[in-house]
Amino acid sequence: TQQYRLNLQQERALRASLLKHVSLIQGPPGTGKTSVSVAILSLNKDTHGFVSASAQTNLAIDELGARLVSGEVEVVRYGNWRKIGEKHSSDILPRSVDYQVHCQLQHLSNGGKAWRRERTNIYRQMLEKETCVHIGSLDSFGVGPVLQDLRYAISLVDESGQATEASILPIASSCERLCLVG
């Protein structure tokens, strides 16, 4: 944990997320919740299987994704690629599954049988690596091909105070450990 430069309270939050089935990290803005989130996701991605991070808004998840990418963590993003903000497009757009589908399948009729088959193949290729963090808005988890079949070792929900219970339920039911942040 030394590489993340966490203070004592942040280290406690990190340990709780590693040991408990459900953990909650709260604090006012500027207290290092995002730094703890990055540490949680970075430490878990190499050792515990599939790892996910989500948030109610695309902006929040792209902020977290950009922080992960800057720390050299491989990220795959779910959800509508058109909703990636300009601020994070250079970091996040190439890692968007839907953007890759858009670029690689322009020649096929959208929604046709061949298009759906190829889309599923692209999803599988991008998601099969357990050493990356899957990110996306809460709405994007559990709805695409392949996604509903994944089981996560840990799922982190950023800005969880803004989320409804119903939006967290698909993620909570597909993970071994859940970390709510916000």
BELRAVEN-V667330 format. One record per residue. N is the residue number from 1. RES is the residue in three letters. SS is DSSP state (helix for helix, strand for strand, loop for the rest). PSI is psi as a letter, one per 20 degrees, with the letter a starting at -180 (999 if undefined). OMEGA is omega in whole degrees, 0 to 359 (999 if undefined). Layout:
n:N res:RES ss:SS psi:PSI omega:OMEGA
n:N res:RES ss:SS psi:PSI omega:OMEGA
This chain:
n:1 res:THR ss:loop psi:i omega:181
n:2 res:GLN ss:helix psi:h omega:183
n:3 res:GLN ss:helix psi:i omega:182
n:4 res:TYR ss:helix psi:i omega:178
n:5 res:ARG ss:loop psi:l omega:180
n:6 res:LEU ss:loop psi:q omega:175
n:7 res:ASN ss:loop psi:r omega:186
n:8 res:LEU ss:helix psi:g omega:180
n:9 res:GLN ss:helix psi:g omega:179
n:10 res:GLN ss:helix psi:h omega:177
n:11 res:GLU ss:helix psi:h omega:176
n:12 res:ARG ss:helix psi:g omega:179
n:13 res:ALA ss:helix psi:g omega:178
n:14 res:LEU ss:helix psi:g omega:179
n:15 res:ARG ss:helix psi:g omega:180
n:16 res:ALA ss:helix psi:h omega:180
n:17 res:SER ss:helix psi:h omega:180
n:18 res:LEU ss:helix psi:h omega:187
n:19 res:LEU ss:helix psi:h omega:187
n:20 res:LYS ss:loop psi:q omega:178
n:21 res:HIS ss:loop psi:h omega:177
n:22 res:VAL ss:strand psi:p omega:177
n:23 res:SER ss:strand psi:q omega:181
n:24 res:LEU ss:strand psi:p omega:178
n:25 res:ILE ss:strand psi:o omega:181
n:26 res:GLN ss:loop psi:q omega:175
n:27 res:GLY ss:loop psi:q omega:178
n:28 res:PRO ss:loop psi:r omega:178
n:29 res:PRO ss:loop psi:q omega:177
n:30 res:GLY ss:loop psi:j omega:181
n:31 res:THR ss:loop psi:j omega:174
n:32 res:GLY ss:loop psi:k omega:179
n:33 res:LYS ss:helix psi:h omega:180
n:34 res:THR ss:helix psi:h omega:177
n:35 res:SER ss:helix psi:g omega:178
n:36 res:VAL ss:helix psi:g omega:179
n:37 res:SER ss:helix psi:g omega:178
n:38 res:VAL ss:helix psi:g omega:179
n:39 res:ALA ss:helix psi:g omega:180
n:40 res:ILE ss:helix psi:g omega:183
n:41 res:LEU ss:helix psi:g omega:181
n:42 res:SER ss:helix psi:g omega:181
n:43 res:LEU ss:helix psi:h omega:184
n:44 res:ASN ss:helix psi:h omega:188
n:45 res:LYS ss:helix psi:h omega:183
n:46 res:ASP ss:loop psi:i omega:191
n:47 res:THR ss:loop psi:i omega:191
n:48 res:HIS ss:loop psi:j omega:181
n:49 res:GLY ss:loop psi:b omega:184
n:50 res:PHE ss:loop psi:p omega:182
n:51 res:VAL ss:strand psi:p omega:179
n:52 res:SER ss:strand psi:q omega:173
n:53 res:ALA ss:strand psi:p omega:180
n:54 res:SER ss:strand psi:r omega:177
n:55 res:ALA ss:strand psi:r omega:179
n:56 res:GLN ss:loop psi:h omega:184
n:57 res:THR ss:loop psi:q omega:176
n:58 res:ASN ss:helix psi:h omega:180
n:59 res:LEU ss:helix psi:g omega:181
n:60 res:ALA ss:helix psi:g omega:183
n:61 res:ILE ss:helix psi:h omega:178
n:62 res:ASP ss:helix psi:h omega:174
n:63 res:GLU ss:helix psi:g omega:180
n:64 res:LEU ss:helix psi:g omega:178
n:65 res:GLY ss:helix psi:g omega:179
n:66 res:ALA ss:helix psi:h omega:177
n:67 res:ARG ss:helix psi:h omega:177
n:68 res:LEU ss:helix psi:g omega:180
n:69 res:VAL ss:helix psi:g omega:180
n:70 res:SER ss:helix psi:h omega:175
n:71 res:GLY ss:loop psi:j omega:178
n:72 res:GLU ss:loop psi:k omega:174
n:73 res:VAL ss:loop psi:p omega:179
n:74 res:GLU ss:loop psi:p omega:185
n:75 res:VAL ss:strand psi:q omega:170
n:76 res:VAL ss:strand psi:p omega:184
n:77 res:ARG ss:strand psi:p omega:172
n:78 res:TYR ss:loop psi:r omega:172
n:79 res:GLY ss:loop psi:r omega:184
n:80 res:ASN ss:loop psi:o omega:183
n:81 res:TRP ss:helix psi:h omega:180
n:82 res:ARG ss:helix psi:i omega:181
n:83 res:LYS ss:helix psi:j omega:175
n:84 res:ILE ss:loop psi:p omega:182
n:85 res:GLY ss:loop psi:q omega:181
n:86 res:GLU ss:helix psi:h omega:181
n:87 res:LYS ss:helix psi:h omega:185
n:88 res:HIS ss:helix psi:j omega:186
n:89 res:SER ss:helix psi:h omega:181
n:90 res:SER ss:helix psi:h omega:179
n:91 res:ASP ss:helix psi:g omega:193
n:92 res:ILE ss:helix psi:h omega:185
n:93 res:LEU ss:helix psi:g omega:179
n:94 res:PRO ss:helix psi:i omega:182
n:95 res:ARG ss:helix psi:j omega:181
n:96 res:SER ss:strand psi:p omega:179
n:97 res:VAL ss:helix psi:g omega:183
n:98 res:ASP ss:helix psi:h omega:176
n:99 res:TYR ss:helix psi:g omega:177
n:100 res:GLN ss:helix psi:g omega:176
n:101 res:VAL ss:helix psi:g omega:180
n:102 res:HIS ss:helix psi:g omega:183
n:103 res:CYS ss:helix psi:g omega:186
n:104 res:GLN ss:helix psi:i omega:185
n:105 res:LEU ss:loop psi:k omega:179
n:106 res:GLN ss:loop psi:h omega:183
n:107 res:HIS ss:loop psi:i omega:182
n:108 res:LEU ss:loop psi:q omega:177
n:109 res:SER ss:loop psi:p omega:182
n:110 res:ASN ss:loop psi:p omega:178
n:111 res:GLY ss:loop psi:i omega:178
n:112 res:GLY ss:loop psi:r omega:183
n:113 res:LYS ss:helix psi:g omega:180
n:114 res:ALA ss:helix psi:h omega:179
n:115 res:TRP ss:helix psi:g omega:180
n:116 res:ARG ss:helix psi:g omega:179
n:117 res:ARG ss:helix psi:g omega:180
n:118 res:GLU ss:helix psi:h omega:177
n:119 res:ARG ss:helix psi:g omega:179
n:120 res:THR ss:helix psi:g omega:178
n:121 res:ASN ss:helix psi:g omega:179
n:122 res:ILE ss:helix psi:g omega:177
n:123 res:TYR ss:helix psi:g omega:182
n:124 res:ARG ss:helix psi:g omega:180
n:125 res:GLN ss:helix psi:g omega:183
n:126 res:MET ss:helix psi:h omega:187
n:127 res:LEU ss:helix psi:i omega:186
n:128 res:GLU ss:loop psi:i omega:181
n:129 res:LYS ss:loop psi:p omega:179
n:130 res:GLU ss:loop psi:i omega:183
n:131 res:THR ss:loop psi:k omega:175
n:132 res:CYS ss:loop psi:r omega:179
n:133 res:VAL ss:strand psi:p omega:177
n:134 res:HIS ss:strand psi:p omega:180
n:135 res:ILE ss:strand psi:q omega:176
n:136 res:GLY ss:strand psi:r omega:176
n:137 res:SER ss:strand psi:r omega:180
n:138 res:LEU ss:helix psi:h omega:181
n:139 res:ASP ss:helix psi:h omega:186
n:140 res:SER ss:helix psi:i omega:181
n:141 res:PHE ss:loop psi:p omega:175
n:142 res:GLY ss:loop psi:j omega:184
n:143 res:VAL ss:loop psi:i omega:184
n:144 res:GLY ss:loop psi:r omega:175
n:145 res:PRO ss:loop psi:q omega:178
n:146 res:VAL ss:loop psi:g omega:186
n:147 res:LEU ss:helix psi:g omega:184
n:148 res:GLN ss:helix psi:i omega:179
n:149 res:ASP ss:helix psi:i omega:183
n:150 res:LEU ss:loop psi:q omega:174
n:151 res:ARG ss:loop psi:p omega:184
n:152 res:TYR ss:strand psi:q omega:174
n:153 res:ALA ss:strand psi:g omega:176
n:154 res:ILE ss:strand psi:q omega:174
n:155 res:SER ss:strand psi:p omega:180
n:156 res:LEU ss:strand psi:p omega:177
n:157 res:VAL ss:strand psi:o omega:179
n:158 res:ASP ss:strand psi:q omega:182
n:159 res:GLU ss:loop psi:l omega:185
n:160 res:SER ss:helix psi:h omega:177
n:161 res:GLY ss:helix psi:h omega:179
n:162 res:GLN ss:helix psi:i omega:186
n:163 res:ALA ss:loop psi:q omega:174
n:164 res:THR ss:loop psi:q omega:177
n:165 res:GLU ss:helix psi:g omega:182
n:166 res:ALA ss:helix psi:h omega:180
n:167 res:SER ss:helix psi:h omega:179
n:168 res:ILE ss:helix psi:h omega:186
n:169 res:LEU ss:helix psi:g omega:179
n:170 res:PRO ss:helix psi:h omega:179
n:171 res:ILE ss:helix psi:g omega:181
n:172 res:ALA ss:helix psi:h omega:181
n:173 res:SER ss:loop psi:i omega:181
n:174 res:SER ss:loop psi:j omega:181
n:175 res:CYS ss:strand psi:q omega:176
n:176 res:GLU ss:strand psi:h omega:179
n:177 res:ARG ss:strand psi:q omega:181
n:178 res:LEU ss:strand psi:p omega:178
n:179 res:CYS ss:strand psi:o omega:179
n:180 res:LEU ss:strand psi:p omega:184
n:181 res:VAL ss:strand psi:p omega:175
n:182 res:GLY ss:loop psi:999 omega:999
